Amino acid sequence: MAQPPDISDTFLKEVDENLRRDQIRDFFKDNGNYLIAALILFLAVSGGLIWYQGHRERLAEQHVEQLAQIYRDIGTGNTTKVPQQLDDLSNSSSKAVRATALFTRAALAIQQNDKKLAIATYQKIRDDGGLPDPYRDAALIRQTALQFDSLQPQQVISQLEPLAKPGNPWFGSAGEMTALALIKAGKNKEAGELFAKLAKDKTVPDSIRNRSIQISGSLGADASSALEPQAQ
């Protein structure tokens, strides 16, 4: 009876390698044009992104230089072209440049007694979802301060509520305006309690703490611990 042929491992490996080689050759033969096109597209996109990033960096540097010149012009009183220059920079792709231009524009509007424009500019900062929260929170504080007398007490309380809490960086300013709004709303007890918290908070600016000590006392709230000397 005939024996089956001896197929060695070496032979099987050679067949497997040849098969794989043929499959790879056929794949590139059938899809070579697509692969080349994909490679060209990848290189084009990569090159475009590198150029765009460099372009943005160069543009941001130019904008910073323009801001520096604007501040020099403001310092010398040469502000004729400043408003338009700030308006242009307020559309910068750089968040820092955009925010700085907007805050400067609002400050210039206040200096020129254009309260309406200043309020609108702070609102633009608040509405800019691309800006970090600290910028938008600062705009909210300044806008509320400008509008305080024209807003209903509950409006002030509601919009400052996220900031008028101990531990928040804006607790001093937001807390003081909230407490004053509470007084206008006839809620003296709540106002006194909030003033007492402001008085006792060592992170709050001294000017606000001193006012809070006086007002909280007049409202019957206990802020006596704020008067105690710090431990040595």
C-alpha positions in Angstrom: 0.0 0.0 0.0 1.4 3.4 -1.0 2.4 5.8 1.8 1.1 9.5 1.6 3.8 11.9 0.6 5.7 13.6 3.4 4.8 17.3 3.4 7.3 19.0 5.5 6.7 22.1 7.6 9.2 24.0 5.4 7.2 23.3 2.3 4.0 24.5 4.0 5.6 27.7 5.1 6.8 28.4 1.6 3.3 27.9 0.2 1.9 30.1 2.9 4.4 32.9 2.2 3.8 32.7 -1.5 0.1 32.9 -0.9 0.5 35.9 1.3 2.8 37.6 -1.2 0.3 37.0 -4.0 -2.5 38.4 -1.9 -0.5 41.5 -1.1 0.5 42.0 -4.7 -3.1 41.6 -5.9 -4.3 44.0 -3.2 -1.9 46.8 -4.2 -2.6 46.0 -7.9 -6.4 46.4 -7.3 -6.2 49.3 -4.8 -3.0 51.1 -5.7 -4.7 54.2 -7.1 -6.9 54.6 -4.0 -3.9 54.2 -1.7 -1.9 56.8 -3.6 -4.9 59.2 -3.6 -5.3 58.7 0.2 -1.6 59.3 0.8 -1.8 62.5 -1.2 -4.9 63.7 0.7 -3.3 62.8 4.1 -0.1 64.9 3.2 -2.2 67.8 1.9 -4.4 67.8 5.1 -1.4 67.5 7.4 0.5 70.3 5.5 -2.6 72.5 5.7 -3.0 72.0 9.4 0.6 72.8 10.0 0.3 76.0 7.9 -2.9 77.0 9.6 -1.5 76.5 13.0 1.6 78.6 12.1 -0.6 81.2 10.5 -2.8 81.5 13.6 0.3 81.9 15.8 1.7 84.6 13.6 -1.6 86.4 13.5 -2.0 86.2 17.3 1.5 87.7 17.7 0.5 90.5 15.4 -2.7 91.1 17.4 -0.8 91.3 20.6 1.5 93.9 19.1 -1.6 95.8 17.9 -3.0 95.7 21.4 0.2 97.1 22.8 0.1 100.0 20.4 -3.5 100.6 21.2 -2.6 100.9 24.9 0.2 103.3 24.0 -2.3 105.4 22.0 -4.8 105.4 24.9 -2.1 106.5 27.2 -1.2 109.5 25.0 -4.9 110.4 24.4 -4.7 109.4 20.7 -7.9 107.4 20.6 -9.4 108.4 17.3 -8.8 105.0 15.6 -8.8 102.9 18.8 -12.6 102.0 18.8 -12.4 100.5 15.3 -9.1 98.8 16.0 -10.6 97.2 19.1 -13.7 96.1 17.2 -11.5 94.4 14.6 -9.5 92.6 17.3 -12.7 91.5 19.1 -13.0 88.9 16.3 -9.6 87.5 16.8 -9.2 83.7 16.8 -7.1 84.1 20.0 -9.3 83.9 23.1 -6.9 86.1 25.1 -6.7 88.8 22.4 -10.5 88.7 21.8 -11.3 89.0 25.5 -8.8 91.8 26.1 -10.0 93.8 23.1 -13.6 93.5 24.3 -12.9 94.5 27.9 -10.8 97.4 26.7 -13.6 98.5 24.4 -16.1 98.4 27.3 -13.7 100.4 29.5 -13.2 103.0 26.8 -17.0 103.2 26.3 -17.4 103.9 30.1 -14.7 106.5 29.9 -16.6 108.2 27.0 -19.9 108.0 29.0 -21.4 105.4 26.6 -23.0 103.2 29.2 -25.2 101.4 26.7 -22.2 100.3 24.5 -20.3 99.1 27.6 -23.3 97.0 28.7 -23.7 95.5 25.2 -19.9 94.8 25.1 -20.0 92.9 28.4 -23.0 91.0 27.1 -21.0 90.0 24.0 -18.3 88.6 26.3 -20.9 86.7 28.3 -22.4 85.2 25.1 -19.1 84.1 23.8 -19.0 80.4 24.5 -15.5 80.1 23.3 -14.1 82.2 26.1 -13.1 80.6 29.4 -15.5 81.1 32.4 -13.3 83.6 34.3 -13.6 86.1 31.4 -17.4 85.6 31.2 -17.8 85.8 35.0 -15.9 89.1 35.1 -18.1 90.5 32.4 -21.2 89.5 34.3 -19.9 91.3 37.4 -19.1 94.5 35.5 -22.3 94.4 33.5 -24.5 93.9 36.6 -22.7 96.7 38.4 -23.5 99.1 35.5 -27.1 97.9 35.4 -27.7 97.5 39.1 -30.0 100.6 39.6 -32.1 99.7 36.6 -32.6 96.0 37.3 -35.2 94.4 39.5 -33.7 93.1 42.8 -34.6 89.5 41.9 -32.9 89.9 38.5 -29.6 90.8 40.3 -30.0 88.0 42.8 -30.8 85.4 40.1 -28.0 86.2 37.7 -25.3 86.5 40.4 -26.5 83.5 42.4 -23.7 81.1 40.9 -21.0 83.6 42.0 -22.4 84.8 45.3 -21.1 81.8 47.2 -18.2 81.5 49.7 -15.2 79.9 47.8 -16.1 81.5 44.5 -13.4 84.0 43.3 -16.1 86.6 42.8 -17.8 86.1 46.1 -16.9 89.6 47.3 -18.3 91.6 44.4 -21.2 89.2 43.7 -22.1 88.8 47.3 -22.1 92.5 48.1 -24.4 93.3 45.1 -26.7 90.4 46.0 -26.9 91.5 49.6 -27.8 95.1 48.5 -30.4 93.6 46.1 -31.9 91.7 49.1 -32.2 94.9 51.0 -34.0 96.5 48.1 -36.3 93.5 48.0 -37.1 94.0 51.7 -35.2 90.9 52.8 -33.1 92.5 55.5 -32.5 89.3 57.5 -31.1 87.4 54.5 -29.0 90.5 53.5 -27.6 90.8 57.0 -26.6 87.1 57.0 -24.9 87.4 53.7 -23.0 90.6 54.8 -21.9 88.7 57.9 -20.5 85.9 55.7 -18.7 88.5 53.6 -17.3 90.2 56.7 -15.9 86.9 58.0 -14.4 85.7 54.7 -10.6 86.5 54.7 -10.5 86.0 50.9 -12.8 88.9 50.3 -11.1 92.3 49.6 -10.7 94.4 52.8 -12.8 97.3 51.4 -15.8 95.0 50.9 -15.2 93.3 54.3 -15.1 96.6 56.1 -18.4 97.7 54.5 -20.0 94.4 55.3 -19.0 94.6 59.0 -20.8 97.9 59.3 -23.9 97.0 57.3 -24.3 93.5 58.8 -24.3 95.1 62.3 -27.0 97.6 61.3 -29.1 94.7 60.1 -28.8 92.8 63.3 -26.4 90.1 62.0 -23.5 89.0 64.1 -20.1 89.6 62.3 -18.1 90.2 65.5 -15.7 87.4 64.7 -14.5 89.4 61.7 -13.2 91.9 64.1 -11.0 89.5 66.0 -7.2 89.8 65.3 -5.7 87.0 63.3 -3.7 84.4 65.3 0.0 85.0 65.4 
